[in-house]
Amino acid sequence: MKKVFCLLACLLLFSLPVGAYGGQLTTKLEVDLESPHELSHATWGRITMADGGAYLSLFFRQGDELDWQLDEAYVDLRQGGLDLRLGKQRIPWGTALQINPTDVLNPIDVADPMGDRLPIWALLADYYLPGDWKITGVYIPYLQPAQEILPTTPPLKVPLPDKTFANGEYALKATRFGLGSFDFSLSYFNGWERFPHPGGFRPLEAFGLDLIGTVGDVGLWAEAQLAKPSPGEDFLHFIVGGDYRLDRGLYLAAQYYYRDGEDYLQGALEKDLGLHKFKLGALYNLDQETFALMPSVVFSLADATSFTAGIRYIHGDNLGMPGLDKAGKWGYGELEYRF
C-alpha cells in the first residue's frame, strides 16, 4: 500500500513548475549551561513543491552525513462536497495549545515533542453536509509509531504488527461549525498505540470531543479523550484553556491539562517588540512540582530571515512529558531562512 501511495504522489508531483518551489533552512547551536564545554549543532530544512492539488515536501538534516527524508507527499481530489487527500500527510486534530489529547493519528516527534507531528501514509476524506456539518473519514494502512524502542536496559526493539488489511487503522469525525460562537466535533479512532508497551504495541480505541470558540474577546477551547487499550485499563485525558490578545501586541494563553491522574498547567506569553518578538512558554506538573520554562526572543533580520535566542530550563526529572523529562539548563541560538 505504501508503494502505491508513493507512486501516485510522485507521478503528479515531479511535473510541478519551478515557480511552485519553496522551503526553509535552519541552523541551531545549543550549549548546556551547566557544562559549557558541551555544545551541539544541527542544520535542517525542508524543500516544498506545490501546484494545484499536489504537494511534496522533502526534509533534510545535516549530521555526520546529509540525511534526506520524504516529509509529506499527497494529492488532493475534489468532487462536489467531497474532498480526498491521498498520500503522506499530517492530519492535525484538536483545538488546544500544543498539547492535543484528540490528536491520535500522527505520532509525536520524540526529538521535538512540542513541534509538528510526524506525517503518515493515509487516505483522508472530508464530506461537507448542509447545515454546517463536516464528516471526516481516515484510513491508515499500517501502524506508523513514534518509536519502536522500549527504554529498557538494554533497549528493546518491539516488533510492529503485520502489515495486513485487518491491522489497518481507521478514524471517523463529525464536526459542527457555527453553533453560536463555537465549533465542536466528536471523533472515534480504532488502531494502535503510538508508543510500545512491554507486551508489544497494544490495540487502541479512542473516543474524542473538542470545541473552540469565543466569548467576547476571549478565546476558549476544550478537548477530551477516553482511551481504551487492550489489554489494559481505560484512561482519560482532557484539557481546557483560553487566550486573550491585549493592546500593544501582548498575547496571553493558559490551559489546564489532566492526563490519567496527573495535573498540569501550561501558559504562553508573546509580546511584540517592533519587528521583533518576545516569547515565554511554561509547563508545571502540579503533582510532581516540576516545571519547564522556555523564554526566547525572535529577531527579524530581513523579510525571510530571523534569529532566535532562547533558554530552556527544566526543573526535575519527572515532568512527565516526552522530550522534557531531563532536568537542566540550555541556551541556544537558531537562524532560520525561508524561501
C-alpha positions as YAML, in Angstrom:
chain: A
units: angstrom
residues:
- id: 1
  name: MET
  ca: [0.00, 0.00, 0.00]
- id: 2
  name: LYS
  ca: [2.83, 2.42, 0.83]
- id: 3
  name: LYS
  ca: [4.37, 1.88, -2.63]
- id: 4
  name: VAL
  ca: [1.02, 2.62, -4.26]
- id: 5
  name: PHE
  ca: [0.64, 5.88, -2.29]
- id: 6
  name: CYS
  ca: [4.20, 6.95, -3.14]
- id: 7
  name: LEU
  ca: [3.82, 6.17, -6.85]
- id: 8
  name: LEU
  ca: [0.53, 8.08, -7.15]
- id: 9
  name: ALA
  ca: [2.01, 11.11, -5.39]
- id: 10
  name: CYS
  ca: [5.32, 11.18, -7.25]
- id: 11
  name: LEU
  ca: [3.83, 10.76, -10.74]
- id: 12
  name: LEU
  ca: [1.98, 14.04, -10.34]
- id: 13
  name: LEU
  ca: [4.37, 15.98, -8.13]
- id: 14
  name: PHE
  ca: [7.53, 15.61, -10.21]
- id: 15
  name: SER
  ca: [5.85, 17.56, -13.03]
- id: 16
  name: LEU
  ca: [5.46, 20.72, -10.91]
- id: 17
  name: PRO
  ca: [6.71, 24.05, -12.35]
- id: 18
  name: VAL
  ca: [9.78, 25.74, -10.89]
- id: 19
  name: GLY
  ca: [7.69, 28.64, -9.58]
- id: 20
  name: ALA
  ca: [5.95, 26.32, -7.11]
- id: 21
  name: TYR
  ca: [9.12, 25.63, -5.11]
- id: 22
  name: GLY
  ca: [9.80, 26.97, -1.59]
- id: 23
  name: GLY
  ca: [11.17, 25.92, 1.77]
- id: 24
  name: GLN
  ca: [13.20, 26.84, 4.81]
- id: 25
  name: LEU
  ca: [16.71, 26.30, 6.17]
- id: 26
  name: THR
  ca: [17.50, 26.34, 9.91]
- id: 27
  name: THR
  ca: [20.78, 26.04, 11.80]
- id: 28
  name: LYS
  ca: [20.90, 25.79, 15.60]
- id: 29
  name: LEU
  ca: [23.70, 25.93, 18.17]
- id: 30
  name: GLU
  ca: [22.89, 24.78, 21.72]
- id: 31
  name: VAL
  ca: [25.05, 24.84, 24.85]
- id: 32
  name: ASP
  ca: [24.50, 23.05, 28.16]
- id: 33
  name: LEU
  ca: [24.71, 25.93, 30.66]
- id: 34
  name: GLU
  ca: [25.70, 23.54, 33.46]
- id: 35
  name: SER
  ca: [28.51, 22.07, 31.32]
- id: 36
  name: PRO
  ca: [29.54, 24.92, 28.98]
- id: 37
  name: HIS
  ca: [32.01, 22.74, 27.08]
- id: 38
  name: GLU
  ca: [29.10, 20.60, 25.79]
- id: 39
  name: LEU
  ca: [27.99, 22.14, 22.51]
- id: 40
  name: SER
  ca: [25.62, 20.66, 19.96]
- id: 41
  name: HIS
  ca: [24.94, 21.88, 16.44]
- id: 42
  name: ALA
  ca: [22.31, 20.89, 13.91]
- id: 43
  name: THR
  ca: [21.22, 22.11, 10.49]
- id: 44
  name: TRP
  ca: [17.96, 21.05, 8.89]
- id: 45
  name: GLY
  ca: [15.36, 22.25, 6.46]
- id: 46
  name: ARG
  ca: [12.56, 21.50, 4.03]
- id: 47
  name: ILE
  ca: [12.09, 21.91, 0.31]
- id: 48
  name: THR
  ca: [8.46, 22.12, -0.74]
- id: 49
  name: MET
  ca: [6.81, 21.87, -4.13]
- id: 50
  name: ALA
  ca: [3.12, 22.63, -4.63]
- id: 51
  name: ASP
  ca: [0.88, 23.11, -7.61]
- id: 52
  name: GLY
  ca: [-2.90, 22.97, -7.59]
- id: 53
  name: GLY
  ca: [-3.93, 19.75, -5.90]
- id: 54
  name: ALA
  ca: [-0.45, 18.30, -5.39]
- id: 55
  name: TYR
  ca: [2.15, 18.84, -2.67]
- id: 56
  name: LEU
  ca: [5.61, 17.42, -1.98]
- id: 57
  name: SER
  ca: [7.91, 18.21, 0.95]
- id: 58
  name: LEU
  ca: [11.42, 16.83, 1.44]
- id: 59
  name: PHE
  ca: [13.12, 17.07, 4.85]
- id: 60
  name: PHE
  ca: [16.89, 17.07, 5.26]
- id: 61
  name: ARG
  ca: [19.22, 17.14, 8.26]
- id: 62
  name: GLN
  ca: [22.98, 17.66, 8.30]
- id: 63
  name: GLY
  ca: [24.65, 15.41, 10.89]
- id: 64
  name: ASP
  ca: [27.71, 13.31, 10.30]
- id: 65
  name: GLU
  ca: [26.16, 12.85, 6.85]
- id: 66
  name: LEU
  ca: [23.43, 14.65, 4.92]
- id: 67
  name: ASP
  ca: [20.19, 12.73, 5.51]
- id: 68
  name: TRP
  ca: [17.18, 13.20, 3.21]
- id: 69
  name: GLN
  ca: [13.66, 12.02, 4.05]
- id: 70
  name: LEU
  ca: [10.28, 12.27, 2.41]
- id: 71
  name: ASP
  ca: [8.24, 14.56, 4.66]
- id: 72
  name: GLU
  ca: [4.84, 14.97, 3.01]
- id: 73
  name: ALA
  ca: [3.64, 13.89, -0.44]
- id: 74
  name: TYR
  ca: [-0.03, 13.91, -1.34]
- id: 75
  name: VAL
  ca: [-2.61, 14.74, -3.97]
- id: 76
  name: ASP
  ca: [-5.96, 16.45, -3.40]
- id: 77
  name: LEU
  ca: [-9.08, 15.48, -5.32]
- id: 78
  name: ARG
  ca: [-12.40, 17.34, -5.10]
- id: 79
  name: GLN
  ca: [-15.83, 16.35, -6.37]
- id: 80
  name: GLY
  ca: [-18.90, 18.23, -5.20]
- id: 81
  name: GLY
  ca: [-18.94, 18.24, -1.41]
- id: 82
  name: LEU
  ca: [-16.26, 15.53, -1.15]
- id: 83
  name: ASP
  ca: [-12.55, 16.30, -0.62]
- id: 84
  name: LEU
  ca: [-9.98, 13.49, -0.78]
- id: 85
  name: ARG
  ca: [-6.31, 13.62, 0.17]
- id: 86
  name: LEU
  ca: [-4.13, 10.61, -0.67]
- id: 87
  name: GLY
  ca: [-0.52, 10.20, 0.43]
- id: 88
  name: LYS
  ca: [1.88, 11.00, 3.25]
- id: 89
  name: GLN
  ca: [0.37, 13.81, 5.30]
- id: 90
  name: ARG
  ca: [-0.30, 15.45, 8.65]
- id: 91
  name: ILE
  ca: [-3.89, 15.29, 9.89]
- id: 92
  name: PRO
  ca: [-4.00, 17.63, 12.90]
- id: 93
  name: TRP
  ca: [-6.94, 17.10, 15.24]
- id: 94
  name: GLY
  ca: [-7.71, 19.12, 18.34]
- id: 95
  name: THR
  ca: [-8.13, 22.72, 19.41]
- id: 96
  name: ALA
  ca: [-5.80, 23.21, 22.40]
- id: 97
  name: LEU
  ca: [-2.36, 24.83, 22.66]
- id: 98
  name: GLN
  ca: [0.42, 22.37, 21.59]
- id: 99
  name: ILE
  ca: [-0.95, 19.51, 23.73]
- id: 100
  name: ASN
  ca: [-3.88, 17.83, 21.95]
- id: 101
  name: PRO
  ca: [-5.47, 14.74, 23.55]
- id: 102
  name: THR
  ca: [-7.62, 14.05, 20.46]
- id: 103
  name: ASP
  ca: [-4.68, 14.25, 18.03]
- id: 104
  name: VAL
  ca: [-4.18, 10.47, 17.85]
- id: 105
  name: LEU
  ca: [-3.37, 9.93, 14.16]
- id: 106
  name: ASN
  ca: [0.10, 11.41, 13.62]
- id: 107
  name: PRO
  ca: [2.81, 10.21, 16.03]
- id: 108
  name: ILE
  ca: [4.72, 12.67, 18.22]
- id: 109
  name: ASP
  ca: [8.22, 13.58, 17.05]
- id: 110
  name: VAL
  ca: [10.21, 12.49, 20.13]
- id: 111
  name: ALA
  ca: [13.06, 14.81, 19.08]
- id: 112
  name: ASP
  ca: [10.67, 17.81, 19.18]
- id: 113
  name: PRO
  ca: [7.57, 16.80, 21.19]
- id: 114
  name: MET
  ca: [6.05, 20.29, 21.15]
- id: 115
  name: GLY
  ca: [6.63, 20.74, 17.42]
- id: 116
  name: ASP
  ca: [4.95, 19.33, 14.33]
- id: 117
  name: ARG
  ca: [3.93, 15.69, 14.48]
- id: 118
  name: LEU
  ca: [5.35, 13.16, 12.05]
- id: 119
  name: PRO
  ca: [3.46, 12.65, 8.77]
- id: 120
  name: ILE
  ca: [1.83, 9.30, 7.97]
- id: 121
  name: TRP
  ca: [0.63, 7.47, 4.87]
- id: 122
  name: ALA
  ca: [-3.15, 7.74, 4.86]
- id: 123
  name: LEU
  ca: [-6.34, 8.37, 2.91]
- id: 124
  name: LEU
  ca: [-8.33, 11.35, 4.23]
- id: 125
  name: ALA
  ca: [-11.90, 12.08, 3.15]
- id: 126
  name: ASP
  ca: [-13.94, 15.16, 4.13]
- id: 127
  name: TYR
  ca: [-17.61, 15.39, 3.17]
- id: 128
  name: TYR
  ca: [-19.50, 18.66, 3.71]
- id: 129
  name: LEU
  ca: [-23.19, 18.38, 4.56]
- id: 130
  name: PRO
  ca: [-25.91, 21.04, 4.62]
- id: 131
  name: GLY
  ca: [-26.31, 22.77, 7.96]
- id: 132
  name: ASP
  ca: [-22.60, 23.45, 8.57]
- id: 133
  name: TRP
  ca: [-21.61, 19.83, 9.21]
- id: 134
  name: LYS
  ca: [-18.48, 18.03, 8.04]
- id: 135
  name: ILE
  ca: [-17.91, 14.26, 8.20]
- id: 136
  name: THR
  ca: [-14.29, 13.07, 8.13]
- id: 137
  name: GLY
  ca: [-13.04, 9.56, 7.50]
- id: 138
  name: VAL
  ca: [-9.41, 8.39, 7.67]
- id: 139
  name: TYR
  ca: [-7.84, 5.08, 6.66]
- id: 140
  name: ILE
  ca: [-4.23, 4.33, 7.69]
- id: 141
  name: PRO
  ca: [-2.92, 1.12, 6.08]
- id: 142
  name: TYR
  ca: [-0.44, 0.15, 8.83]
- id: 143
  name: LEU
  ca: [0.94, 1.34, 12.18]
- id: 144
  name: GLN
  ca: [3.46, 4.19, 11.91]
- id: 145
  name: PRO
  ca: [4.71, 4.62, 15.52]
- id: 146
  name: ALA
  ca: [6.50, 7.43, 17.34]
- id: 147
  name: GLN
  ca: [9.23, 4.94, 18.25]
- id: 148
  name: GLU
  ca: [9.83, 1.19, 18.25]
- id: 149
  name: ILE
  ca: [12.35, 1.03, 21.12]
- id: 150
  name: LEU
  ca: [11.45, 0.36, 24.76]
- id: 151
  name: PRO
  ca: [13.72, 2.36, 27.15]
- id: 152
  name: THR
  ca: [14.87, -0.75, 29.00]
- id: 153
  name: THR
  ca: [18.41, -1.88, 29.84]
- id: 154
  name: PRO
  ca: [19.44, -2.88, 27.26]
- id: 155
  name: PRO
  ca: [16.98, -1.09, 24.92]
- id: 156
  name: LEU
  ca: [14.50, -3.49, 23.34]
- id: 157
  name: LYS
  ca: [13.05, -3.13, 19.85]
- id: 158
  name: VAL
  ca: [9.38, -4.09, 19.78]
- id: 159
  name: PRO
  ca: [8.10, -5.76, 16.57]
- id: 160
  name: LEU
  ca: [5.39, -3.94, 14.64]
- id: 161
  name: PRO
  ca: [2.04, -5.56, 13.82]
- id: 162
  name: ASP
  ca: [1.91, -7.32, 10.46]
- id: 163
  name: LYS
  ca: [1.01, -5.06, 7.54]
- id: 164
  name: THR
  ca: [-2.33, -6.66, 6.73]
- id: 165
  name: PHE
  ca: [-5.67, -5.08, 5.91]
- id: 166
  name: ALA
  ca: [-7.06, -6.33, 9.23]
- id: 167
  name: ASN
  ca: [-4.29, -4.46, 11.08]
- id: 168
  name: GLY
  ca: [-5.02, -1.17, 9.34]
- id: 169
  name: GLU
  ca: [-6.37, 1.79, 11.29]
- id: 170
  name: TYR
  ca: [-9.42, 3.97, 10.75]
- id: 171
  name: ALA
  ca: [-10.94, 7.07, 12.29]
- id: 172
  name: LEU
  ca: [-14.21, 8.98, 12.00]
- id: 173
  name: LYS
  ca: [-15.02, 12.55, 12.98]
- id: 174
  name: ALA
  ca: [-18.16, 14.70, 12.85]
- id: 175
  name: THR
  ca: [-17.70, 18.48, 13.04]
- id: 176
  name: ARG
  ca: [-20.39, 21.13, 13.54]
- id: 177
  name: PHE
  ca: [-19.43, 24.70, 12.61]
- id: 178
  name: GLY
  ca: [-21.02, 27.90, 13.85]
- id: 179
  name: LEU
  ca: [-23.05, 26.64, 16.80]
- id: 180
  name: GLY
  ca: [-23.39, 30.07, 18.32]
- id: 181
  name: SER
  ca: [-19.79, 31.29, 18.52]
- id: 182
  name: PHE
  ca: [-18.37, 27.75, 18.83]
- id: 183
  name: ASP
  ca: [-17.34, 24.83, 16.64]
- id: 184
  name: PHE
  ca: [-17.31, 21.33, 18.10]
- id: 185
  name: SER
  ca: [-16.52, 17.79, 16.97]
- id: 186
  name: LEU
  ca: [-16.85, 14.16, 18.05]
- id: 187
  name: SER
  ca: [-14.25, 11.60, 16.96]
- id: 188
  name: TYR
  ca: [-13.53, 7.87, 17.07]
- id: 189
  name: PHE
  ca: [-10.25, 6.04, 16.41]
- id: 190
  name: ASN
  ca: [-9.60, 2.31, 16.05]
- id: 191
  name: GLY
  ca: [-5.96, 1.32, 15.66]
- id: 192
  name: TRP
  ca: [-2.78, 1.02, 17.69]
- id: 193
  name: GLU
  ca: [-0.92, 2.96, 20.37]
- id: 194
  name: ARG
  ca: [1.94, 5.06, 19.00]
- id: 195
  name: PHE
  ca: [4.41, 4.04, 21.74]
- id: 196
  name: PRO
  ca: [5.37, 0.42, 22.50]
- id: 197
  name: HIS
  ca: [4.28, -1.49, 25.59]
- id: 198
  name: PRO
  ca: [6.36, -4.30, 27.19]
- id: 199
  name: GLY
  ca: [3.94, -6.79, 25.63]
- id: 200
  name: GLY
  ca: [4.09, -5.15, 22.19]
- id: 201
  name: PHE
  ca: [2.05, -2.43, 20.51]
- id: 202
  name: ARG
  ca: [-1.43, -2.53, 22.01]
- id: 203
  name: PRO
  ca: [-4.66, -2.17, 20.02]
- id: 204
  name: LEU
  ca: [-6.42, 1.08, 20.92]
- id: 205
  name: GLU
  ca: [-9.91, 2.53, 20.71]
- id: 206
  name: ALA
  ca: [-10.20, 6.25, 21.45]
- id: 207
  name: PHE
  ca: [-13.27, 8.47, 21.76]
- id: 208
  name: GLY
  ca: [-12.74, 12.23, 21.47]
- id: 209
  name: LEU
  ca: [-14.56, 15.53, 21.91]
- id: 210
  name: ASP
  ca: [-13.28, 19.03, 21.21]
- id: 211
  name: LEU
  ca: [-14.67, 22.54, 20.91]
- id: 212
  name: ILE
  ca: [-13.34, 26.02, 20.23]
- id: 213
  name: GLY
  ca: [-14.94, 29.45, 20.14]
- id: 214
  name: THR
  ca: [-15.09, 32.91, 21.65]
- id: 215
  name: VAL
  ca: [-16.92, 34.73, 24.41]
- id: 216
  name: GLY
  ca: [-16.45, 38.41, 23.78]
- id: 217
  name: ASP
  ca: [-12.75, 38.98, 23.15]
- id: 218
  name: VAL
  ca: [-11.68, 35.79, 24.96]
- id: 219
  name: GLY
  ca: [-10.89, 32.64, 23.00]
- id: 220
  name: LEU
  ca: [-11.87, 29.35, 24.67]
- id: 221
  name: TRP
  ca: [-11.19, 25.70, 23.88]
- id: 222
  name: ALA
  ca: [-11.59, 22.23, 25.37]
- id: 223
  name: GLU
  ca: [-10.60, 18.69, 24.42]
- id: 224
  name: ALA
  ca: [-11.17, 15.27, 25.95]
- id: 225
  name: GLN
  ca: [-10.19, 11.74, 25.01]
- id: 226
  name: LEU
  ca: [-11.19, 8.41, 26.53]
- id: 227
  name: ALA
  ca: [-8.62, 5.79, 25.51]
- id: 228
  name: LYS
  ca: [-9.30, 2.05, 25.74]
- id: 229
  name: PRO
  ca: [-6.11, 0.00, 25.15]
- id: 230
  name: SER
  ca: [-6.28, -3.78, 25.02]
- id: 231
  name: PRO
  ca: [-5.09, -5.24, 27.29]
- id: 232
  name: GLY
  ca: [-5.04, -2.50, 29.92]
- id: 233
  name: GLU
  ca: [-7.19, -0.07, 31.85]
- id: 234
  name: ASP
  ca: [-9.08, 2.81, 30.27]
- id: 235
  name: PHE
  ca: [-7.58, 6.25, 30.79]
- id: 236
  name: LEU
  ca: [-8.84, 9.80, 30.37]
- id: 237
  name: HIS
  ca: [-7.11, 12.92, 29.04]
- id: 238
  name: PHE
  ca: [-8.77, 16.34, 28.95]
- id: 239
  name: ILE
  ca: [-7.73, 19.95, 28.61]
- id: 240
  name: VAL
  ca: [-9.47, 23.33, 28.97]
- id: 241
  name: GLY
  ca: [-7.99, 26.72, 28.22]
- id: 242
  name: GLY
  ca: [-8.29, 30.16, 26.72]
- id: 243
  name: ASP
  ca: [-6.39, 33.09, 25.30]
- id: 244
  name: TYR
  ca: [-6.66, 36.86, 25.12]
- id: 245
  name: ARG
  ca: [-4.93, 39.46, 22.98]
- id: 246
  name: LEU
  ca: [-4.34, 42.81, 24.69]
- id: 247
  name: ASP
  ca: [-3.33, 46.15, 23.25]
- id: 248
  name: ARG
  ca: [0.23, 46.88, 22.18]
- id: 249
  name: GLY
  ca: [0.94, 43.40, 20.87]
- id: 250
  name: LEU
  ca: [0.58, 41.40, 24.10]
- id: 251
  name: TYR
  ca: [-0.86, 37.87, 23.84]
- id: 252
  name: LEU
  ca: [-1.67, 35.58, 26.79]
- id: 253
  name: ALA
  ca: [-2.78, 31.93, 26.83]
- id: 254
  name: ALA
  ca: [-3.29, 29.39, 29.61]
- id: 255
  name: GLN
  ca: [-4.72, 25.90, 29.95]
- id: 256
  name: TYR
  ca: [-5.22, 23.07, 32.45]
- id: 257
  name: TYR
  ca: [-4.34, 19.54, 31.36]
- id: 258
  name: TYR
  ca: [-5.37, 16.30, 33.07]
- id: 259
  name: ARG
  ca: [-3.68, 13.10, 31.95]
- id: 260
  name: ASP
  ca: [-4.56, 9.81, 33.64]
- id: 261
  name: GLY
  ca: [-4.18, 11.04, 37.22]
- id: 262
  name: GLU
  ca: [-1.63, 13.81, 36.63]
- id: 263
  name: ASP
  ca: [-2.40, 17.54, 36.57]
- id: 264
  name: TYR
  ca: [-0.59, 20.18, 34.53]
- id: 265
  name: LEU
  ca: [-0.77, 23.92, 33.99]
- id: 266
  name: GLN
  ca: [0.58, 25.39, 30.76]
- id: 267
  name: GLY
  ca: [0.96, 29.03, 29.81]
- id: 268
  name: ALA
  ca: [2.26, 31.17, 26.97]
- id: 269
  name: LEU
  ca: [3.05, 34.86, 26.61]
- id: 270
  name: GLU
  ca: [4.05, 36.78, 23.50]
- id: 271
  name: LYS
  ca: [4.94, 40.48, 23.22]
- id: 272
  name: ASP
  ca: [5.64, 42.34, 20.01]
- id: 273
  name: LEU
  ca: [8.81, 44.44, 20.19]
- id: 274
  name: GLY
  ca: [8.54, 46.38, 16.97]
- id: 275
  name: LEU
  ca: [9.75, 43.99, 14.28]
- id: 276
  name: HIS
  ca: [10.91, 41.53, 16.94]
- id: 277
  name: LYS
  ca: [9.03, 39.36, 19.44]
- id: 278
  name: PHE
  ca: [9.50, 38.06, 23.00]
- id: 279
  name: LYS
  ca: [8.04, 34.64, 23.81]
- id: 280
  name: LEU
  ca: [7.66, 32.71, 27.06]
- id: 281
  name: GLY
  ca: [6.38, 29.16, 27.39]
- id: 282
  name: ALA
  ca: [5.83, 27.41, 30.73]
- id: 283
  name: LEU
  ca: [4.65, 23.97, 31.87]
- id: 284
  name: TYR
  ca: [4.07, 22.95, 35.51]
- id: 285
  name: ASN
  ca: [3.33, 19.46, 36.87]
- id: 286
  name: LEU
  ca: [1.12, 20.08, 39.91]
- id: 287
  name: ASP
  ca: [1.61, 16.57, 41.33]
- id: 288
  name: GLN
  ca: [5.40, 16.29, 40.97]
- id: 289
  name: GLU
  ca: [6.06, 20.03, 41.49]
- id: 290
  name: THR
  ca: [8.36, 20.07, 38.47]
- id: 291
  name: PHE
  ca: [8.29, 22.64, 35.70]
- id: 292
  name: ALA
  ca: [9.80, 23.88, 32.44]
- id: 293
  name: LEU
  ca: [10.43, 27.50, 31.40]
- id: 294
  name: MET
  ca: [11.29, 28.44, 27.82]
- id: 295
  name: PRO
  ca: [11.87, 32.19, 27.22]
- id: 296
  name: SER
  ca: [13.11, 33.39, 23.82]
- id: 297
  name: VAL
  ca: [13.45, 36.49, 21.65]
- id: 298
  name: VAL
  ca: [12.87, 36.30, 17.90]
- id: 299
  name: PHE
  ca: [14.81, 38.95, 15.95]
- id: 300
  name: SER
  ca: [13.61, 39.79, 12.44]
- id: 301
  name: LEU
  ca: [16.77, 40.27, 10.36]
- id: 302
  name: ALA
  ca: [15.07, 40.57, 6.97]
- id: 303
  name: ASP
  ca: [11.76, 39.71, 5.31]
- id: 304
  name: ALA
  ca: [12.60, 35.99, 5.21]
- id: 305
  name: THR
  ca: [15.33, 35.69, 7.85]
- id: 306
  name: SER
  ca: [15.05, 35.51, 11.63]
- id: 307
  name: PHE
  ca: [17.34, 34.74, 14.56]
- id: 308
  name: THR
  ca: [16.03, 33.27, 17.83]
- id: 309
  name: ALA
  ca: [17.95, 33.38, 21.11]
- id: 310
  name: GLY
  ca: [16.47, 31.41, 23.98]
- id: 311
  name: ILE
  ca: [16.84, 29.37, 27.15]
- id: 312
  name: ARG
  ca: [15.27, 26.03, 28.07]
- id: 313
  name: TYR
  ca: [15.14, 25.37, 31.82]
- id: 314
  name: ILE
  ca: [13.70, 22.11, 33.19]
- id: 315
  name: HIS
  ca: [13.39, 21.67, 36.96]
- id: 316
  name: GLY
  ca: [13.13, 18.00, 37.93]
- id: 317
  name: ASP
  ca: [13.49, 14.73, 36.02]
- id: 318
  name: ASN
  ca: [9.85, 13.67, 36.30]
- id: 319
  name: LEU
  ca: [7.93, 16.36, 34.47]
- id: 320
  name: GLY
  ca: [6.14, 13.55, 32.67]
- id: 321
  name: MET
  ca: [6.13, 14.87, 29.09]
- id: 322
  name: PRO
  ca: [8.05, 13.37, 26.14]
- id: 323
  name: GLY
  ca: [11.29, 15.25, 25.49]
- id: 324
  name: LEU
  ca: [11.01, 17.25, 28.74]
- id: 325
  name: ASP
  ca: [11.99, 14.55, 31.24]
- id: 326
  name: LYS
  ca: [15.64, 15.55, 31.84]
- id: 327
  name: ALA
  ca: [16.47, 18.36, 34.27]
- id: 328
  name: GLY
  ca: [18.93, 21.01, 33.13]
- id: 329
  name: LYS
  ca: [19.56, 24.44, 31.62]
- id: 330
  name: TRP
  ca: [20.33, 25.00, 27.96]
- id: 331
  name: GLY
  ca: [20.90, 28.13, 25.89]
- id: 332
  name: TYR
  ca: [20.53, 28.22, 22.13]
- id: 333
  name: GLY
  ca: [20.69, 30.37, 19.04]
- id: 334
  name: GLU
  ca: [18.71, 29.50, 15.92]
- id: 335
  name: LEU
  ca: [18.98, 31.12, 12.48]
- id: 336
  name: GLU
  ca: [16.14, 30.49, 10.02]
- id: 337
  name: TYR
  ca: [15.81, 31.46, 6.37]
- id: 338
  name: ARG
  ca: [12.64, 30.93, 4.30]
- id: 339
  name: PHE
  ca: [12.49, 31.00, 0.53]
...
